[in-house]
Amino acid sequence: MQAIAKIENAGISFKSSLIVCRSIKNMSLAKGKKLLEDLIEEKRSLKGKYYTSACKKILEVLKSTEANARSKNLNLEKLFILPKVNKGSKLITPKSRSKFRGRKSKQTNLEIILEER
C-alpha cells in the first residue's frame, strides 16, 4: 500500500531539493522527519550546508503524506520514503522600467510516496 502527496511549482531550488531528497530516500518515516527537522534547526548538515528552505517545503509535503497514510490505516512504523523531484515550469519575473530581461524564478515539482514494507 502507498500514500502519495504532491506539490507543483514550489519556490525552491531544484539542486538543493534533489540533494535533500537523495539523503532521505529509502529512510523510515521517523528517521526522515528527524533528519529534516535537524537540518532546519541547523544541528546537522549535508555537505556543509543546511538547505533550510528546501527542507521546510519537503517536511510540509511529508507531513501531508503522513496524514494521507493515517487516513488509509497504514502502519506508520513500516513506512519508507520514496521522493521524486522534477523541474517545474519556467516563470520569468519582470524587472522594473523595462531594463534588461527579467530573471527566471526557481520552481520545483515534489512528489513524496510513503510505501509500506
C-alpha positions as CSV (number, residue, x, y, z in Angstrom):
1,M,0.0,0.0,0.0
2,Q,1.1,3.6,-0.7
3,A,0.2,7.1,0.3
4,I,1.1,10.0,-2.0
5,A,1.3,13.8,-1.7
6,K,2.4,16.3,-4.4
7,I,3.2,19.9,-4.7
8,E,3.8,21.6,-8.0
9,N,5.9,24.7,-8.7
10,A,7.2,25.1,-5.2
11,G,9.5,28.1,-5.0
12,I,12.7,26.2,-4.0
13,S,15.9,25.3,-5.8
14,F,15.9,22.1,-7.8
15,K,19.5,21.3,-6.9
16,S,19.1,21.7,-3.1
17,S,15.8,19.7,-3.1
18,L,17.5,16.9,-5.1
19,I,20.3,16.7,-2.6
20,V,17.9,16.6,0.3
21,C,15.6,14.0,-1.3
22,R,18.6,11.7,-2.1
23,S,19.6,11.8,1.5
24,I,16.1,10.8,2.8
25,K,15.4,8.2,0.1
26,N,14.5,4.7,1.5
27,M,14.6,6.0,5.1
28,S,11.9,5.2,7.5
29,L,9.3,7.9,8.1
30,A,10.6,8.7,11.7
31,K,14.3,8.9,10.6
32,G,13.5,11.1,7.6
33,K,11.4,13.5,9.6
34,K,14.1,13.7,12.3
35,L,16.8,14.4,9.6
36,L,14.7,17.2,8.1
37,E,14.0,18.8,11.4
38,D,17.7,18.7,12.4
39,L,18.6,20.4,9.1
40,I,16.1,23.1,9.7
41,E,17.4,23.7,13.2
42,E,21.0,23.5,11.9
43,K,22.0,20.7,14.1
44,R,23.2,18.5,11.2
45,S,24.5,19.4,7.7
46,L,24.7,17.8,4.3
47,K,27.9,18.6,2.5
48,G,28.4,21.6,4.8
49,K,25.1,23.2,4.0
50,Y,21.7,23.1,5.8
51,Y,19.2,23.7,2.9
52,T,16.6,25.2,5.2
53,S,14.1,26.4,2.6
54,A,14.1,23.1,0.7
55,C,13.8,21.1,4.0
56,K,10.8,23.2,5.2
57,K,8.9,22.6,2.0
58,I,9.8,18.8,1.8
59,L,8.8,18.4,5.5
60,E,5.5,20.1,4.8
61,V,4.7,17.6,2.0
62,L,6.0,14.7,4.1
63,K,3.5,15.6,6.9
64,S,0.7,15.8,4.3
65,T,1.7,12.3,3.1
66,E,1.7,11.0,6.6
67,A,-1.8,12.3,7.1
68,N,-2.8,10.5,3.9
69,A,-1.3,7.3,5.2
70,R,-3.2,7.6,8.5
71,S,-6.5,8.0,6.6
72,K,-5.6,4.8,4.7
73,N,-4.9,3.0,8.0
74,L,-1.3,2.2,7.1
75,N,1.2,1.1,9.8
76,L,3.3,4.2,10.4
77,E,6.3,2.2,11.7
78,K,6.6,0.3,8.4
79,L,6.5,3.3,6.1
80,F,9.5,4.2,3.9
81,I,10.1,7.4,2.0
82,L,10.3,7.5,-1.8
83,P,10.7,11.1,-3.0
84,K,10.6,12.3,-6.7
85,V,11.9,15.7,-7.7
86,N,11.4,17.3,-11.2
87,K,11.9,20.8,-12.6
88,G,8.8,23.0,-12.5
89,S,7.6,25.3,-15.2
90,K,9.6,28.4,-16.0
91,L,8.3,31.7,-14.6
92,I,10.1,34.9,-15.6
93,T,9.7,37.7,-13.1
94,P,9.9,41.1,-14.8
95,K,12.3,43.9,-13.9
96,S,11.2,47.5,-13.4
97,R,11.1,50.1,-16.1
98,S,11.8,47.6,-18.8
99,K,15.5,47.4,-18.1
100,F,17.2,44.3,-19.4
101,R,15.4,41.0,-19.1
102,G,13.6,39.5,-16.2
103,R,15.0,36.7,-14.1
104,K,13.8,33.1,-14.0
105,S,12.4,32.1,-10.7
106,K,13.2,28.7,-9.2
107,Q,10.3,26.2,-9.3
108,T,10.3,22.5,-8.5
109,N,7.7,19.8,-8.5
110,L,7.8,17.5,-5.5
111,E,6.1,14.1,-5.0
112,I,6.6,12.0,-1.9
113,I,5.4,8.4,-1.7
114,L,5.2,6.5,1.5
115,E,5.4,2.8,0.9
116,E,4.6,0.1,3.4
117,R,7.2,-2.7,3.6
